[in-house]
Amino acid sequence: MIIDITAQGGFGGITAAAMKKTIDVDQQPRQMQQELCDAFEPRELQRLTRTPCPECADRLTYRITVTEGQESPQVFTLREDQLPPEMLDLIDQM
């Protein structure tokens, strides 16, 4: 599984908040592999996209692309407040 994450925005769309990360899950230690697979499983990301986010106007927006094997990439757009703290921690570790 390959996970690509880009983030932009935040207060006033500050350009400095832009980021891009790519991680090959198969190249991570076993424990990290499991955490990443659980957190970035497409069904979980789809569920998170349905989470209401009424206060998200000035938050970061994350675009998360998950590619598994030969399957077509799946793309999800989420606001910072839609992501659980554990997932934000994983993104920071990537």
C-alpha positions, 0 to 999 in steps of 0.5 A: 500500500502506498499512501500519499498525503498533501495538506494545505490551507489553514488560517488564511490559506497560509502557504507555509502550511502546505505539505506533501508526504508519501509512504510505502507501507510495506517498507515500514516496521511491522507495528507501523504497517499495522497502524497505517493499514488500520488508519488509512483503510479506504472504508475508514477514510470514506467513513471519516469524509461523512463526519460533519465539520461545521467549524472547519473553515480555517483548518487544514485540508488533507488530500489522502490517496491510497494505492493498493497493489494493482487497484486504482488509487482512491482519493479522499479529501478531509478537513483537519477536524475530521481526522482523529488525533491518532491519525494526525499523529501518524501523519506527523510521524510519516 
